[in-house]
Amino acid sequence: MTEVQTALDTVQMARFARGIGDVPACLSLSDAAVRQAGDERYPDAAYVAAEVPGRMYMGRNEPREAEAHYRYALDLVRLYNLRNRLGGALHDLALAVREKGDYAQFRALSSEAFERYHEHNPRDPCITGLLADVAAGAFERDPGNREKASAALAAWRPVPVSMKTPRYHMAAAAQQMVTAAALGLGSSYRYASNALDWYVLDMPDREAVAMTLVYAAGGSLMHGDFHRAAELAREAERIAVLREETTVAEQAREVLNAALAERPMSA
């Protein structure tokens, strides 16, 4: 007897397609999983299916496309009153609009996400990640502000301990490289740089790796560590080209050119 494929089975297929960078398959499978979840009357599965493309586009550094999918996922959360998912859905959307440069909306969404996380579980480790994202957003708006750089560095330090997702581990290491560079803290920069190499090993599917490496390379440029910047930028470009992430590949080349010219630039 052939086993019936459920909505969650299709979600797993969509995630696999996302992981290997197959954009059309990810989109098609996500849509199919949402429809299946509707037939199965399984709203939670509809939400997790809807947010899969959002994560894919964020990993490709295409936040406008990610925003559309995250808004759809949030609409489903509100429609079906999935209170346990509301904090995460708001958090995801907040990051997408931040990458677009809409900091006012980022702050509003982050504030609501904090309230929903705290309402559902005051000890949710995602609160640590959210606070770190908020601190990073403040620093990105004012990268010359040492106080904000210091706050962002402090906020990201506990993330590798509190979060289980390798994606956050990598992001934490890259963020610490950038903020430590902005503060001129060589020991913190080196620690984060070494940690980044370990966390990359936890991401065998290479999803979001290239984008993170480009950001970390920008921190190396800021620190004047041109050899490390070039090393990270080359690896980011290789992965981005392999995965057809054209935006990230272009950014990697920009950083690589600056590193080869030994020309500092903002991350």
VOSEPA-748077 format. One record per atom (N, C-alpha, C, O): x, y, z; residue in one letter. Coordinates in steps of 0.001 Angstrom, whole numbers, plus 500000, padded with zeros to 6 digits. Example, Ala and Ser with C-alpha at 12.3 -4.5 7.8 and 13.67 -1.06 7.14 Angstrom:
<recs>
513190494310507800a
512300495500507800a
513200496700507800a
514236496681508465a
512850497750507080s
513670498940507140s
512900500030507870s
513409501138508039s
</recs>
This chain:
<recs>
500846498811500000m
500000500000500000m
500891501252500000m
501837501347500781m
500586502179499143t
501358503417499058t
500978504353500195t
499797504611500426t
501994504868500914e
501743505770502029e
501300507133501499e
501899507675500569e
500245507677502102v
499728508975501687v
500668510076502160v
501096510085503315v
500988511009501257q
501870512120501603q
501052513231502253q
500070513703501681q
501458513641503439t
500740514674504178t
501301516065503855t
502304516202503154t
500633517082504382a
501104518456504197a
502498518638504774a
503344519294504167a
502744518054505955l
504067518190506569l
505146517474505749l
506299517903505727l
504772516395505083d
505723515732504182d
506114516688503049d
507286516786502684d
505131517379502507t
505394518320501419t
506215519508501912t
507055520037501184t
505964519927503163v
506772520995503758v
508240520582503806v
509127521376503496v
508486519341504195q
509869518864504257q
510517518879502878q
511701519189502744q
509743518546501864m
510262518595500498m
510572520036500092m
511579520300499435m
509692520972500491a
509922522383500194a
511180522879500894a
511951523646500317a
511388522450502119r
512585522840502856r
513844522275502211r
514880522938502160r
513743521059501725f
514897520475501032f
515219521270499774f
516382521566499498f
514186521613499016a
514391522422497808a
515003523771498167a
515886524263497464a
514537524365499256r
515108525625499733r
516583525447500073r
517417526283499724r
516890524363500750g
518257524117501176g
519245523964500033g
520402524370500149g
518797523383498938i
519706523188497805i
519620524345496809i
520301524344495784i
518773525335497124g
518682526515496268g
517797526363495050g
517958527106494083g
516864525418495068d
515953525215493939d
514725526099494152d
513744525677494764d
514789527321493642v
513740528313493893v
512375527875493360v
511406527897494120v
512252527473492070p
510924527092491563p
510297525936492345p
509100525951492630p
511105524945492686a
510564523798493429a
510120524211494823a
509083523756495306a
510892525064495469c
510529525530496810c
509192526250496781c
508332525996497624c
509008527145495818l
507763527902495719l
506580526994495424l
505525527114496046l
506763526080494468s
505683525176494081s
505286524257495231s
504100524057495491s
506276523702495915l
505997522774497013l
505383523499498207l
504538522942498907l
505806524734498437s
505215525518499521s
503727525752499253s
502895525562500140s
503400526160498037d
501994526376497677d
501187525090497828d
500069525103498344d
501765523983497374a
501067522701497455a
500813522310498909a
499744521798499244a
501808522556499773a
501672522202501184a
500596523042501866a
499863522537502716a
500495524332501496v
499449525178502072v
498075524642501684v
497170524588502516v
497918524247500425r
496631523702499978r
496320522389500697r
495190522162501130r
497329521531500820q
497120520258501524q
496717520509502971q
495816519854503494q
497385521457503613a
497080521757505010a
495634522226505151a
494964521915506136a
495155522983504148g
493762523404504172g
492830522217504075g
491834522146504795g
493147521272503179d
492324520070503033d
492344519229504302d
491345518604504659d
493493519219504983e
493646518417506200e
493147519146507449e
493113518583508543e
492758520419507259r
492348521258508381r
493442521292509441r
493206521042510623r
494629521605508981y
495830521624509810y
496497522990509636y
497488523104508915y
495959524035510295p
496450525400510069p
497914525614510420p
498583526430509786p
498421524903511413d
499832525078511772d
500731524663510616d
501752525299510356d
500351523599509926a
501131523157508767a
501053524178507645a
502019524358506903a
499910524850507512a
499782525887506488a
500755527022506762a
501374527553505840a
500891527394508035y
501830528461508391y
503266528068508086y
503990528827507441y
503687526899508537v
505094526521508337v
505400526357506849v
506530526578506414v
504387525967506073a
504590525866504625a
504746527250504005a
505588527450503129a
503942528199504453a
503949529540503866a
505241530293504134a
505651531124503324a
505900530009505282e
507089530788505616e
508367530218504998e
509413530865505052e
508302529027504414v
509506528426503828v
510145529317502753v
511355529533502808v
509387529842501780p
510025530703500777p
510601531982501370p
511587532513500860p
509991532481502444g
510527533676503078g
511946533445503556g
512819534289503354g
512178532313504186r
513533531989504653r
514480531809503468r
515651532185503537r
513975531243502404m
514815531060501225m
515272532412500681m
516457532607500411m
514339533339500522y
514685534638499953y
515569535454500896y
516416536218500432y
515389535307502202m
516279536003503128m
517702535477502989m
518662536244503054m
517833534168502797g
519154533582502603g
519807534031501315g
521031533995501188g
518997534453500360r
519504534964499087r
519691536485499121r
520064537098498121r
519427537073500276n
519485538533500462n
518555539247499486n
518935540215498828n
517326538741499414e
516288539346498599e
515090539635499514e
514061538964499434e
515242540658500398p
514235540888501437p
512863541300500926p
511860541025501586p
512788541954499764r
511469542346499254r
510634541114498932r
509442541066499238r
511260540125498317e
510547538878498022e
510215538142499314e
509134537569499449e
511143538159500256a
510903537495501539a
509732538129502274a
508914537431502873a
509658539451502225e
508594540160502932e
507208539684502490e
506328539485503327e
507011539503501202a
505697539089500703a
505288537745501287a
504136537559501678a
506222536813501346h
505909535479501873h
505715535510503393h
504854534812503928h
506518536319504079y
506348536422505523y
505025537098505885y
504408536752506892y
504588538060505069r
503287538697505332r
502152537691505142r
501177537682505893r
502300536851504130y
501288535814503897y
501248534850505082y
500173534476505553y
502434534450505560a
502494533539506705a
501866534192507938a
501143533538508690a
502141535480508144l
501558536189509284l
500040536289509146l
499314536167510133l
499570536507507938d
498117536546507708d
497468535224508120d
496391535212508716d
498134534111507799l
497590532803508167l
497592532621509687l
496653532064510254l
498642533090510329v
498716533004511794v
497559533760512434v
496916533270513363v
497307534955511926r
496210535752512489r
494854535144512142r
493947535115512974r
494725534663510915l
493457534071510487l
493071532887511360l
491919532756511772l
494049532022511639y
493771530802512399y
494060530952513894y
493956529986514650y
494425532178514319n
494670532457515735n
495723531509516326n
495524530915517386n
496837531386515615l
497930530521516071l
498827531315517016l
499890531792516617l
498402531454518256r
499087532332519203r
500531531915519448r
501392532769519660r
500805530611519421n
502171530157519668n
503107530480518516n
504326530420518673n
502552530822517359r
503370531144516178r
503493532647515935r
504289533076515099r
502716533443516652l
502624534866516328l
503944535601516541l
504332536419515707l
504640535323517646g
505910535992517898g
506924535726516804g
507595536645516335g
507036534463516395g
507991534107515355g
507641534704514007g
508525535139513269g
506345534728513678a
505921535291512395a
506219536787512337a
506654537290511302a
505994537489513422l
506292538923513486l
507794539171513427l
508250540109512773l
508545538339514102h
510008538456514130h
510586538283512725h
511437539063512298h
510126537269512016d
510609537025510651d
510320538220509749d
511190538676509006d
509100538717509821l
508719539861508987l
509538541095509360l
509928541871508489l
509794541273510645a
510584542415511097a
511973542409510465a
512466543452510035a
512603541236510409l
513940541157509828l
513918541475508342l
514844542100507824l
512873541052507658a
512778541332506223a
512654542829505964a
513317543359505073a
511807543521506741v
511640544952506504v
512886545723506948v
513194546775506387v
513603545205507953r
514862545860508349r
515872545810507216r
516557546795506942r
515962544653506554e
516904544525505450e
516532545432504289e
517391545787503481e
515267545811504197k
514832546783503190k
515187548207503596k
515144549120502771k
515535548396504855g
515858549731505347g
514694550456505989g
514795551651506267g
513574549753506236d
512401550369506857d
512501550165508371d
511886549253508923d
513277551018509031y
513550550820510450y
512367551165511335y
512226550597512418y
511513552083510902a
510331552417511696a
509410551200511807a
508929550872512891a
509174550539510677q
508325549352510696q
509019548202511429q
508370547406512108q
510333548124511287f
511100547105512008f
510893547248513513f
510648546260514205f
510990548476514020r
510819548688515452r
509407548324515907r
509223547721516965r
508424548691515108a
507034548390515474a
506779546888515505a
506170546376516444a
507246546182514478l
507052544730514421l
507836544023515521l
507349543063516116l
509049544498515789s
509873543892516836s
509222544051518199s
509245543131519017s
508642545221518441s
507963545473519709s
506785544520519897s
506595543962520978s
505999544340518840e
504867543418518940e
505346541976519082e
504751541188519817e
506427541633518371a
506970540280518481a
507410539998519909a
507158538914520437a
508074540976520542f
508517540798521926f
507323540529522836f
507362539629523675f
506270541310522665e
505075541136523493e
504485539742523315e
504093539101524291e
504421539268522064r
503817537955521805r
504698536809522301r
504194535826522843r
506015536937522115y
506928535923522667y
506747535831524172y
506595534743524728y
506765537001524833h
506695537046526290h
505349536528526792h
505272535869527829h
504310536829526056e
502961536388526416e
502855534870526350e
502236534245527211e
503470534277525312h
503381532830525133h
504328532079526058h
503958531054526630h
505570532594526207n
506569531928527039n
507654532934527411n
508519533222526584n
507638533472528620p
508615534489529024p
510064534004528947p
510989534816528926p
510264532686528905r
511624532136528840r
511991531656527432r
512989530961527245r
511193532026526475d
511466531621525097d
512843532143524678d
513068533352524720d
513775531260524273p
515100531727523860p
515069532634522639p
516026533364522379p
513964532589521885c
513848533481520728c
513830534946521153c
514138535825520348c
513475535219522405i
513516536588522906i
514948537100522877i
515188538262522548i
515903536233523222t
517316536623523169t
517706537015521752t
518374538027521539t
517282536203520783g
517587536511519394g
516933537793518937g
517539538570518198g
515696538028519369l
514988539248518981l
515687540482519533l
515871541464518814l
516075540440520795l
516766541573521398l
518099541837520705l
518513542986520547l
518763540765520295a
520013540929519559a
519754541565518198a
520519542419517750a
518685541152517550d
518334541739516246d
518007543226516386d
518371544029515526d
517328543585517457v
516978544988517688v
518253545809517928v
518394546911517399v
519173545269518722a
520429545968518988a
521242546117517709a
521861547155517473a
521234545069516883a
521949545135515606a
521329546181514693a
522043546897513991a
520006546271514699g
519331547264513880g
519693548683514287g
519885549550513434g
519786548921515596a
520167550246516083a
521594550587515664a
521886551722515288a
522480549595515732f
523875549803515324f
523981550068513824f
524751550925513391f
523204549328513039e
523262549503511587e
522782550894511164e
523260551439510169e
521851551461511908r
521379552814511597r
522426553870511949r
522432554965511386r
523306553529512880d
524306554498513348d
525621553767513620d
526034553658514775d
526289553261512568p
527471552408512749p
528669553104513384p
529609552439513821p
528648554437513440g
529753555145514077g
529553555347515569g
530422555896516246g
528424554912516079n
528090555109517490n
528661553959518321n
528190552825518221n
529669554249519134r
530337553197519913r
529408552591520964r
529499551402521269r
528525553406521509e
527595552893522511e
526668551853521909e
526400550818522520e
526178552132520702k
525293551165520045k
526059549929519588k
525531548817519618k
527303550128519164a
528129548981518783a
528373548085519988a
528302546860519883a
528662548698521133s
528902547936522352s
527647547189522792s
527729546042523231s
526487547835522677a
525223547190523050a
524935546005522138a
524472544961522597a
525210546165520843a
524976545069519900a
525916543897520183a
525502542739520124a
527171544196520487l
528132543134520799l
527676542355522026l
527720541125522037l
527241543068523054a
526774542411524276a
525515541592524028a
525350540517524603a
524625542095523173a
523365541394522904a
523584540104522134a
522859539130522337a
524579540085521250w
524796538899520432w
525605537816521143w
525558536654520740w
526341538173522186r
527197537184522852r
526437535978523399r
526921534855523257r
525252536160524024p
524570534976524573p
523820534141523543p
523336533057523870p
523712534624522303v
522891533920521322v
523387532508521027v
522567531591520979v
524693532283520825p
525123530904520545p
524776529928521662p
524620528732521417p
524654530435522893v
524309529574524019v
522809529335524085v
522363528221524360v
522042530368523836s
520597530286524050s
519823529738522859s
518718529221523024s
520388529844521666m
519680529411520476m
520217528066519982m
521405527775520122m
519341527260519411k
519727525953518907k
520003525955517410k
520645525036516901k
519532526967516702t
519617526979515244t
520991527411514764t
521449528487515149t
521670526622513941p
522984527015513412p
522961528361512698p
523954529088512707p
521833528691512082r
521715529973511391r
521979531131512361r
522682532084512024r
521411531039513559y
521631532080514552y
523065532061515065y
523638533117515335y
523649530882515203h
525045530781515634h
525949531527514661h
526814532302515069h
525741531286513379m
526538531963512361m
526299533468512389m
527245534254512340m
525051533859512467a
524719535282512492a
525354535956513701a
525856537075513602a
525329535271514847a
525920535834516056a
527414536050515881a
527937537098516260a
528105535072515312a
529547535202515107a
529861536353514152a
530766537149514405a
529106536435513052a
529346537494512075a
529058538867512677a
529825539809512473a
527957538984513419q
527616540256514044q
528684540672515054q
529022541852515153q
529212539708515801q
530246540028516778q
531541540452516086q
532259541312516597q
531844539862514936m
533015540305514180m
532879541773513793m
533819542555513937m
531696542137513299v
531480543507512829v
531523544505513987v
532203545528513907v
530794544201515063t
530749545155516176t
532086545235516898t
532478546314517342t
532792544119517026a
534117544151517645a
535080544980516802a
535915545714517330a
534950544849515478a
535790545653514581a
535483547131514745a
536394547959514772a
534200547468514855a
533809548866515023a
534355549443516319a
534644550636516405a
534495548582517334l
534992549020518636l
536513548896518763l
537104549368519735l
537141548254517764g
538583548059517823g
539010547027518843g
540115547100519382g
538129546049519117l
538431545010520108l
539003543783519398l
538255542921518934l
540317543711519317g
540968542643518570g
540677541262519099g
540457540340518313g
540668541086520424s
540449539748520986s
539035539257520704s
538837538088520371s
538045540150520835s
536658539759520552s
536473539467519068s
535748538544518698s
537122540244518232y
537052540012516788y
537624538632516447y
537010537871515699y
538792538315516992r
539429537024516678r
538594535858517201r
538469534838516523r
538026535995518390y
537190534940518951y
535992534670518041y
535680533521517729y
535329535745517624a
534152535596516762a
534533535041515397a
533793534243514822a
535677535457514881s
536136534972513586s
536404533478513631s
536048532755512700s
537025533008514701n
537274531573514856n
535962530805515032n
535795529708514498n
535031531402515794a
533742530740516020a
532979530586514715a
532313529574514496a
533074531587513851l
532364531532512571l
532751530282511796l
531892529623511210l
534029529955511789d
534487528779511046d
533847527499511578d
533516526599510806d
533675527421512889w
533049526233513466w
531578526158513117w
531063525085512804w
530899527294513170y
529458527288512925y
529130526988511466y
528079526416511174y
530010527364510556v
529794527052509142v
529690525542508941v
528955525076508070v
530427524781509749l
530401523324509629l
529026522750509966l
528702521637509552l
528214523503510715d
526865523045511082d
525828523362510019d
524647523059510195d
526257523969508917m
525333524341507849m
525725523628506552m
526113524284505585m
525632522314506520p
526109521571505336p
525341521878504064p
525868521696502967p
524090522347504192d
523322522627502983d
523634524003502406d
523119524373501352d
524475524752503099r
524944526056502636r
523859527117502580r
524073528185502006r
522717526848503154e
521639527831503132e
521996529045503987e
522312528900505168e
521947530233503401a
522232531514504053a
523701531698504422a
524068532709505021a
524539530731504068v
525947530826504437v
526639531961503688v
527367532745504296v
526423532060502380a
527116533072501580a
526813534477502091a
527724535293502230a
525547534765502371m
525167536090502844m
525857536406504165m
526342537521504358m
525905535438505077t
526539535644506369t
528035535875506219t
528613536713506912t
528662535129505312l
530095535287505099l
530424536657504509l
531458537239504837l
529555537172503644v
529771538507503092v
529730539547504211v
530560540456504257v
528773539407505098y
528657540358506210y
529889540283507109y
530438541308507514y
530315539060507416a
531511538880508242a
532743539453507555a
533600540052508204a
532828539265506236a
533954539818505480a
533985541333505586a
535060541931505639a
532816541956505619g
532747543404505813g
533329543805507161g
533985544840507276g
533088542988508178g
533689543248509486g
535197543138509442g
535900543920510083g
535703542164508682s
537152542011508537s
537760543225507841s
538844543680508205s
537055543746506837l
537524544965506174l
537593546128507162l
538572546872507194l
536558546270507953m
536513547347508939m
537671547233509924m
538222548235510378m
538027545995510243h
539105545731511206h
540487545870510571h
541500545890511270h
540521545966509248g
541803546024508552g
542439544658508363g
543626544559508056g
541657543610508546d
542139542236508354d
541832541843506913d
540891541094506650d
542628542352505993f
542317542216504571f
542439540782504075f
541682540361503199f
543385540030504627h
543533538626504205h
542283537830504562h
541777537063503743h
541784538012505786r
540579537299506222r
539365537751505413r
538518536937505046r
539285539055505137a
538172539572504348a
538144538936502966a
537085538540502479a
539306538840502339a
539383538231501005a
539024536756501062a
538329536249500182a
539492536067502092e
539199534638502257e
537694534401502378e
537142533527501710e
537038535180503231l
535597535029503436l
534816535428502190l
533841534771501826l
535244536504501540a
534536536974500346a
534644535960499209a
533673535733498488a
535814535353499044r
535976534336497990r
535065533138498237r
534430532628497313r
535008532693499497e
534150531556499816e
532680531919499629e
531891531110499141e
532318533136500017a
530940533596499832a
530584533632498354a
529494533209497968a
531489534132497525e
531226534201496093e
531079532802495500e
530200532558494673e
531948531888495929r
531884530520495400r
530526529888495693r
529901529297494813r
530083530019496933i
528814529411497337i
527648530101496634i
526720529443496162i
527703531430496570a
526611532186495950a
526478531851494471a
525363531697493972a
527587531736493772v
527543531379492351v
526990529975492184v
526181529720491292v
527431529058493051l
526959527674492992l
525453527592493182l
524782526774492553l
524927528444494052r
523505528420494389r
522692529432493572r
521492529600493790r
523364530102492629e
522712531104491774e
522099532234492587e
521011532717492273e
522797532649493626e
522380533776494448e
523113535014493922e
524148535410494456e
522568535605492887t
523288536643492152t
523543537898492986t
524617538493492893t
522579538301493791t
522757539506494613t
523901539322495597t
524738540210495756t
523937538175496254v
524995537901497226v
526346537786496530v
527359538249497054v
526362537172495355a
527617537036494604a
528193538404494256a
529404538610494347a
527341539326493862e
527801540677493530e
528373541374494757e
529396542053494674e
527716541205495881q
528201541827497110q
529537541217497521q
530422541924498002q
529683539915497335a
530941539244497672a
532085539786496822a
533188540004497324a
531823539999495547r
532861540536494662r
533259541950495074r
534432542317495003r
532286542732495501e
532572544098495938e
533510544086497142e
534482544839497196e
533202543217498106v
534047543110499296v
535419542566498933v
536436543039499441v
535446541562498043l
536723540985497629l
537608542034496966l
538803542103497253l
537045542840496096n
537822543883495422n
538397544877496431n
539544545308496307n
537590545236497429a
538067546160498452a
539182545532499274a
540150546197499643a
539032544229499558a
540057543538500355a
541370543442499588a
542443543647500156a
541285543132498305l
542495543014497495l
543191544367497334l
544413544445497213l
542399545410497336a
542958546760497256a
543362547293498630a
543872548407498752a
543124546470499674e
543396546867501058e
542747548210501363e
543378549155501835e
541451548241501066r
540675549459501228r
539551549223502231r
538592548521501912r
539641549791503437p
538579549591504435p
537242550111503931p
537191551073503164p
536166549474504363m
534822549931504034m
533892549509505145m
534217548611505922m
532729550148505230s
531759549797506258s
531147548459505940s
530967548131504767s
530818547666506959a
530195546355506757a
528745546523506377a
528044545534506163a
</recs>
